[in-house]
């Protein structure tokens, strides 16, 4: 797996020590604040019965006080009120383009994984865990990386499929590229299988959208060197700067590997011009709907439809493997083509382009994904590029980079390490209770408050909500020693060969989805990385997933803390993921995960009318950091999920108070001066606290499916009457949209 979590710019030293210091300092400040608060409260005897004075409640109070900014009116800007204090005390690190509560928690997970991976191996240690530790040590072995420098990459460039024409012009011999011997088909297949990199054509295996119990091959458009299509198709000053920085990196990388400087400039200009044309034919994300991306062909029919490429030969080259009849491919093999027009335009472009230019571009993309696996001179050259495109000014600490590499490459081995030491099983029970409460709230609102769906469609929606499978913590199979060892049995790492280890893991990852072909989709299983700090909804399995990494403060608060905090944070996230099953994309899938038109035309029209309100609301938000407006259309699914999730979680919380406490409110947190309904909304806002550099903000607008954090808070809260009631927001306030409020669920 490539190491891409790098900052950019200059030659500043790594900040490993300072990052650990920041984490420790932040913890100390919170603890000192909590201690001071406790001393004050102990001296205050009046009304003590109204407050929770346990160590956990004092800790929670300290956490909340450190984040808020009381100088801001919550009815005018709830985001700044909730996050202002935290943002002031937590500037964006030099090696990051943005920083917030999610990255902060990610750092804590990384630190724990670092400790586990650096611990000496034990005599009876699980083989899969030992391999993870060896892989980590090889990544940390920088002295060897400096000794070998570019030699491992140059060995790759001697292979016929990976020869880079511009470098061959300088080195000659085994590096020499020949148009007569070069095959685009073979090169794309080998890049995919050996480097786990999709260039021009993306082939992967996943559930069939209309037959979700079976896996099928899918063909799609691939990514670009720069993050966003708009980086090529617009002529803004930032887009021009990004393209100039990219060209400079392309030229310098080629020269560092042996290309003549003059030839490198000319040939990389041509390669970038080709990629710019490629960007123009990509289908924009907002036009990629579930229906438009479901185009089922046999390979023989696809060949007749787009005859400029040998589709059968390509799929066979990628998928087939000796000794495995399940991977045998014929012309009758069904495939889903997710972007037919793109492929038509792609091969017209390729046929009109000099093969040398195409080969230079394809090999550049392969090299680009490996730059950060080489010595420091390549890393620092990449930093100059990243400084322009991300605004960062220093390298990510080596340990952090290596932790993330091992974690993403050996998902279940690192997940096993983490859950064995940092996940309490009681969290599962509490999460399951909370999930069922949120599910009840969604169904209750659907049955009692939804007046725009016809009864038949509403009944099927209720059935789908009941059928949603909830997965918490980690997949059970990671506790199976035999499974983990068998999964990694073909990997043999050496501490002195980091680049070789990288190539092994890439081949391993490249085969992981291909191995699923011909197998049934295990609807009750899940394969999410347990250390992930995020949550997910899967439309094909109708699952909501909450990995162990997400179930930590300030997202998940244990039973010893006010339940308002958990319902406001992880509870809203549960509602958010559940609502994804009913957003503008998820609603098209039935309870079994099949793409199916199960809505009546009347209900579809009513849904679209309500979503249009939300599109118009969010597209009018101007984000200063990006100097751009939010795309209401591109962010619609996430905005629907945010708005629905808050309503569901708050309703579930009030039901919990009624059922578990007989309607008696939870004790207040000391020194906070906020009731528990207010704490619920504050807890939601806190997990959204996040600052962005302008470069990252622009990228978020161009590529991101989410609205900026500020407007995820303001947008959803200003639509919700219970928030306005909790903070007594007048009709004239920004946080009270009144009659203009938008609601889907």
N, C-alpha and C positions, 0 to 999 in steps of 0.2 A: 504494500500500500504506500502511495506517495506521502511524503511529509509536506503538507501545504500550509500548516499553521505557522506561518512566518510573518514577521513584521517587515518593514521596509526602511530603507534609507541609511546613508552614512556608514560609518564603521564604529558605531558605539558598542561597548561591551555588552554581553548578555546580562540580564537582570535577574538571574536565578535567586541570588541571595536576597535582593531587594523585594522580589515578589513574595517570598516566604516571610520576610519581615513585615510586609504590608498586611498579610493575613494575620500574623501574630499580633500586630499592633491593633488591628481592628477588633480582634477578640478581647484584647486587654482593655480597650476603651469601653466596650460593651459591659464587661465584667465590673470595671471600676464604677461605671455609671449605675449599674444595677446595685452594687454594694452601697453606694452613696444614697440611692433611693431607699434602700432597705433601712438604713440608719435613720433617715428622716421619718419614715413611716412608723418605725417602732416607737418614736417619741410622740407620735400623734395618736392619742387614745380615742378621740371622739369619732363616732361612726365607723369604727374599725370593722364591725360586723358586715358592712356593705362591701368590703374589699376582700380580694383574695391575696393573702400575704405569704403564700408558699414560695419557696425558692424559684419554682418554675414560673409563677405569675410575675414575680419581681424581674426575672430574666426577660420575660415577654414584654413587660412594661419598658424596660431599658432598651430593648430592641426597637420598639415602636417610637419612643421619644427620640432616639438617635436618627431616625429617618425623616420625621416630619418637619415642616417649616410653618410655624404658627403665624408668621407674618403674612401668609397668603390666605385669602378668603376661600374656604373650600367650595363655596357656591359659585365662585368665579373661575377657579382653576384647581380642580381637585387633584390633578396630577402633581402640580408644583407643591401643593399643600402636603400631599402624602410623601413625595420623594425629594423635596427640596433639600432637606438636611442630609440625606444620604448622598445625593449628587455632589453637594459641596465638599463633603469629606472623602469622596472616592473618585478622584480624577481618573481619566482614561490612562491606563498604563502605556508606556512608550512602545511596547511591542504589540499593542492591540489597536484596532480601528474603531472599536466600540467597547463599552463596559457597563455591566449592570448586574442585577441580582442573579440572573441565570449564569453569566460567566463567573461570577463570584462563587456560586455553588459548584460550578464545574471545576474551579481551582481547588476547592476543598476535596472533591473526589479525586482529582489528580494527585494531590499531596498524599492521600491515603494509599492510592495505587503505587506511588513512588516508594513509599515505605515497604509495601508488600513485595514489590519487584526487586528491591535492593536487599531484602532479607536473605541471609544465607540459606541455601537449599538444605533440607532435612533428609536424613537417610531414607525414609519411606515416603518421600514426597511424590505426589502425583506427577507422572511423566509429562503430562500436558502443561502443568504449572512450571516444571523445570525448563521446558522449552520456552515458555514465555519469559522466564528470567534470563535465559541465554540470549534471546532475541533483544531484550532490553540492554544487556551488557554490551552486545555488539554495536548497538546504536550509540551507546555512550563512549565507545572506544575511539575517541577522536584522533588519537595519535596514529592509529592504523589508517584512518581516513585520510590524514594528511600525507602519509607515506605513499599510498596508492594513487592519490589525487584523481586524475581523469582516466586512469588505466582501465578500471572496470567498464566504464561507459564506452571507451574505445574498443574493447573486446566485443561489445554489443554491436557497434557500428561496422564491424568486419563481417557480420552475418549478412548474407545476400538480401534478406527481406528488410534489414534495418540500415542499409547503407544510406548515408545522407549525402546527396549529390554535391553540395557545397563543400563539405569536409573532404570528400573524395578528390575534389579538384586540388586540394592542398597536400593531402597525404599520399594519394595515388595507391598503387598496389592493390592489396586486398580491400581497401576502402573505396576503390573506384566504382562509381555507379555507372550502369549501362542501361540505356533506354530499351535496348533489345532484349535484355535479360530480366528487366523489372516487370513485376506483375502487381497491379493495384489490388487485385483480389487476394492474392497470397499475403501481401503486406498488411492489408486491413485485418485479415483473419489472424495473422501472427501477432500483430499489435494488440488485438483483443485478447488472445489466449495467453500470450507470454507477459504482457504488460498490464493486463486488465484495463485497457484504455480503448474507448470507442472514439474513432475518428471518422468523420463523414457519415458513417452508418453505425447505428447502435443496435446490436442484437442482444436480447436477453430473454429469459424464461420467467413467466409469472402466470397467475391464474387467468383463465379465459374469462373475460368480463361477462359473457353471456352463458357460460357453463363453468361456474366458479369452483366446481369440485375437481376440475382438470387443469393441468398446466399446459401452456402453449407457447410457442416461439413468437416473439414480437420484434418488429423492425421499426426503428424510429430515427428521427434526426438526432444528430450528436451536438455536443457543446462546442464552444469557441475558446480561444486563448484568453480573451478578456471576459469578465463575468457576464456582461449584458449585451444583448443584441444592439441596444441603443448606443453602445460605445463605438459601434461601427457605422450605424445608419444616421447618426446626428452629427452636426458640425459645431456643437458647443465647445467652449474653450476647454472644459474638462475632458470631453471626448477626444479632442485633438491631442491634448497632453497625454492621455492614456495610450493612444495609438503611437505617438512618438516614443514614449517610454518602452512600449512593446517592441517596436522596430529596433531600438537601440539594444534591448536585451537579446533579441534574435541574432543580431549581427555580432555582438560581443561573445555570445555563447558559441557561435560557430567558429569565430576566430580562436577562442580559448581551446577549442577542440582540434584546431589545425587548419581551418579554412583560410585562404588568402583574404586579406581585409577588403580589397576592392571587389572581389567576386562575392564576398559575403554581403556587402551592402547592396549590390545590384540584385542578387538572387533573393535576399530576404525582403527587399521591397516588392518583388514580384509575388513572393509567397503571401505577404500581408495584403497585397491587392486582391489576390485570390480569396483570402479569408474574408475580406470586406464584401466581395460579391456573394460569398457563401452566406454571410450574415443577412443580406437582403432577401434571400430566398427562404430563410427559416420562418416557420409559422409562428407568429407571436403567441405568447402564452395565453392571452385573453381570448384567442380564437381556437384554442385547443380544447374542445368540449369532449365529453365522454362519447357522444354519438359520432362526432366527426373523426375521432381517433379509432373507432372500431370499424375496420375494413378487413374482412376475412377473405383470404385467398388461399388457393393451393399454390405451391411454387410454380407449377406449370402455367397456371392462369396468370400469376404475377409476371412470369417471363413474357407472356404475350402482351400484358398491359404496359410493362416497362422493359423493353427488350434490350436496352443499351448495356445491361449488366448481367453477368451470369449468376443469377440468384441461387440456383440449385448448387452450383459449384461453391459459392461463398458459404451458404449455410452448412454444406457438408464439411467444408474446411474448418469451420468453427466448432461444429457440434460433434461430428463423428470422432470416435476414439476406438482404437484397436481392442478387440476382445469384449466389447460391450454392445450387443445387438440392440439394446434399448435406445442407443444413440444413433442407430442407422437412419439415414434420411433418403427419401425418394421424392420424385416430382409431385407426388400426391400429398406431401406433408402440408398440413394447414399452418398458416401463419397469420398474425394480425399485423397489418401495415398501418401504422399510426399517423403517417404523414405522406400519403401518395403523391400529392402535388410537389412536395419538397423533393422527393426522389426523382420525379420527372425533370424538375429544374436542375437538380444536382448533376445528373448525368449529361444534360445538355451543356452545363458549365464545364464539366470535366472534358467532354469531347471537344470543346472549343479552346482548351487550355493545353499548353505545352506540357507533356508528361513530366519533364524535369521540375516544373513549377509545382505540380501536384505532389510529386515525390518529396520535394523540399518541404512542402507544407506538412505532409503527413509525418515525416520524420521529425520536423520541428515539434509537433505536438507530442510525440513520444519522448523526445529529449526534455521538453518543458516540464513534463510530469516527473522527471528524474533529477532535475537540477539540485534539489534540496537533499538528495541522497549522496551528494559528492562532498568534496573538501570545502574548506571555509572560503576560498577565493570565489567559488561558485555561489556560496551562500551570500556573501557580501555583495556580489554583483546582482543577485536577485533582490537584495535589500534596496538597492537603488531604484529598481523597478517598482517594488512594493511601496516605497516612500511616496511615489507619485500616485499610484492607484489606490492605496489604502490610507495614506497619511501617517503610517507608523514609522518609527525612527530607530528601532533596535530589534535585534534577534529575540525570538522567543527563547527562554531558557532551554538549554539542551535537554535537561531532564524532563521538562514538560512536553517538549516535542517528542521525545522517545516514549514517554508514557502513552501519549495519544496514538503514536504509531503502533505500539504493541497492542493497545486496547482495540484499535480498529482492525488489526490484522488477525489477532487471536481472541475473538470476541468472547467465547464461552470460557476459555481458560482464565482470562482476567475477570470475567464476571463471577466465576466460581470463587476466586480469591476474595473478591469484594463482599459477596453476600455471606461468605463464611465468617467474616470478621466485622462487618459493618451494617448488617441488616437484621433487625429483630423481627421474629415471626409475628409478634403481636401487631405489627403494622398492617399485616395482611388482613387480620380480623377487623381492625378499625376501618381500613379502607373499604372492605367489602360491605360493612354497615353503611358507610357514607355513600358508596356507589348506589346501593339499593334505595337510599333516601332520595338521591338525585333522580334516579330512574322513576321513582314514584312521582316526584314533582313534575317531571316532564309529562308523564301520562296524565296526571291530574289536571294540569293546565290544558292539555290537548282536549280532554273530555269536557272540561267545565268552562273554558274561556275561549277556545278556538271557534269562531263563528264564520270562518271563511272557507272551510273544507266541507265537501259533501260527506255524508255519513259513511259511505262505502270506503272512500279513500282514508277517512279518519280511522276507521276500524283497522285497516291494513297498516296504517302508521303505528297504531297502538301495538299491533302484533309484532311489528319490526322492533319497536322499543323494548318489548318484553324479550325478544330473541337476541338482543345485543349481548355478546359474551364479554365479560370483564376479566382481564388478566393483570395480575398484580405481582410486582417484585421481580420474579425471574422465572424462566421456563424450568420445569421440574427436571428435565434431562441433564441440566448442567451439574446436578448432584450425582450423576451416574459416572463413576470413574472409568468404566469400560468404554462408554460412549465417547467421553472426552479424549481418551488416549487413542482410540480408533480413528476419531475425526482428524487427528494431527499426525497419524503414524507415518505419512510420507514425508514429513518435514524433518530435515536434519540440519540444525543450525550450527554455525561456528562463530565463536566470539570474535574471531579475527577477520570475518568476511561479511561485513554489514551489507554491502551492495548485493552480494550473492544471496544473503538471507532475504533481502527485499524482493529480489526476483523470484525466489521460492514462494514467498507469501502472495505475490501478485498472481502467479500461476494458480495457486491454491484458491484464491478468491475468485479468479476468472472461471473456475470450474464449478463453483458452489451452486450457482443457479442452473447451469446446464445439467447437473446431476438430478435435478428435479423432473426433467422431462419424462413423460410416460407415468409419472407417479400421481396418485390421488392427492388432492390438497387436504391436509389434516386440519379440518376446520376448528378443532378444539385446541390445536397446538399454536405456539407463537415462537418467534425467533428473534425477538428484539434484544439488543445488547443490554444486560442488566445494569451497567454503569451509566447508561444514557441519562442525561438530565433533560428530559423532555417527555411528552406523552403523545399518544397516537390514536387515530381511528383508521381501521382497515375496512374499506368498502367491500372487498372481495370475500372477507370472512365475517363481516359485521361484528368486528371486535373493537373494544377500547382497551388500550394498553398503558400501564403505568409502571415503568421499570424502577428498580430499587434506587437508582441514582436520583430520581425525582422526589422520592418520599423522604425528604429531609427538611428541616427548618430553613427558610421561612415558608416553604410550601406545605409541608405536612408537620403538624404539631401533635404530639402525643396526647394520651388521655389526661395527663396531668395539667394540661394547658386549657385555657378557655376554648370551647369548641367553635366559637365564632371565628377564631383565627384559621382553623383548618377548613371550615366550610367556605370562608372567604377566599382562601388561596387554592388548595388542592380541590376543594369542592367545586369551585367555579371551573377549574381545569377539567374535572370529570364532566361537568355539564357541557363545557365547550366541546370535548371530544364526542360525547353522546349526540350533541346537536349537529356535528359534522355528518352524521348519518341522514340528516334531513336538510342539509344546505343545498345550494344550487347545483352541486354535483352529486353529493351523497344521496339525495332524495331519489335519484334515478335508479338506484340499486334496491332490490327487494330484501326481505329479511334473510334470504339465503345467500346474498352477495351477488346476485345476478343483475346485469344491466337489463332493465325491463320497464316498460311504460305502465306502471301500476296506478298512476294518478289519473283522475278524470280531467278532461279538458277544462272544465269549470274551475277545478282546484288549481290547476297549473296557471291559469290566467290570474286567479286571485293571489297566488304565490308571487308571480312575476310583478304584479302591481305593488305588493308590499316590499319586494326587494328593490324595486325602482326607487322607492323612498330612501332606502338605505344607501344606494349608489349615489344619489344626489346629496345626501347628508355628508358622506365621507369625502366626496370629490371636492368639496368646498373647504376642506381643511388644508391650510398652507403650512408646510413644515419648514421652519426657518433654517434648520441645519442643512437641508438639502436644497433650499431655495426652489422648491417644487411643490405642487399640489399632490395630495394623495390620489391614487387611482381608485375611484369607488368601484369600478368594474373588476379590476384585478384582485382587489382585497375583499370582494363581496363574501366569499365563503367563510373567511375568518371573522369578518364582522358579524355575520349571522350567528356564528358559533359563540363569539364573545357575548353578544346581547342575550342569546338564549341561555348560555351557561350561567350568567349572573342571576337571572330570574329563577332558574331551576335550583341553584344552590341556596339562594336566600329562602326560597319556599321550603326547601328541605331542612334548613337550619331552624326555621320557626316551628316546623313540625317536630324536630328533635327536642326543642325546648318544651313544647306542649307535652310530648310523650314521655320524655326522660326526666323532666323536672317539674311536671305538673303545671306548666305554664309560668313557673317562677323563673325570673331572669337569672342568668349566671352572675356570680359576684363580679364587681368591677375590677379592672386593673388599677393598681395604685399609681397616683401621680400623672395619669394620662388624661383624665377629665373627658373621657369619651365612653358612651354606653356600648353595649355589645353589638347592636345593629350597626352603629358607626364603625366599630372595630371590624366587622365583617367586610364592609366596603373598603376600609383602609387596608386590610390584609390583601384584598384583590389587587389594589393599586400597587402595593409594595413589591409584588413579584414582577411588576412591569417597569420598575425603575431602571432606566438605561440611558446612557449618554452615547452620542455618536460623533465621530469626526465627519466633516462634510463629504468626504469620499465614500464613507460607509453609508451615510444617509442617502446619497444619490443612488447608490447601488441598491439599497433597500427599496426605494421608490421604483426603480427600473425592474428589479427582479423579484422582490419580496412579495409573498402572498399575504403578509400581515400589514396592517396599518402601523405607522410608527407608534411606539409604546404610549406616548403622550395621548394620542387620539384613540388608542384602544381603551384608555381609561375615560377620557372625556366623552368620547362618542357613546359608549355603552351606558355610562352613568347618567348622562343628560337625557337619555331616553326612558329612564326607569323611575317611576313615581315613588317607589319605596326608598330609593336613595334620596330623592328630594324631600321626602317626609322625614327621614332620619336626620338630615342636616338643616331642615327648615329653610330650604332654598326657595326664595320668592319667584314668582312668575317671570320677573324681569331678568333673572340671573342667567348666566351662560350655561350653568349646569342644570337648567330646567327648560327643556325645549317645548314643554306644554303640548299644545295641539299639533305642533310640528314633529312630535316624537315618532320614531319609526319602530315598528315591531313586526317580526315574522312569527316567532314562537313564543 
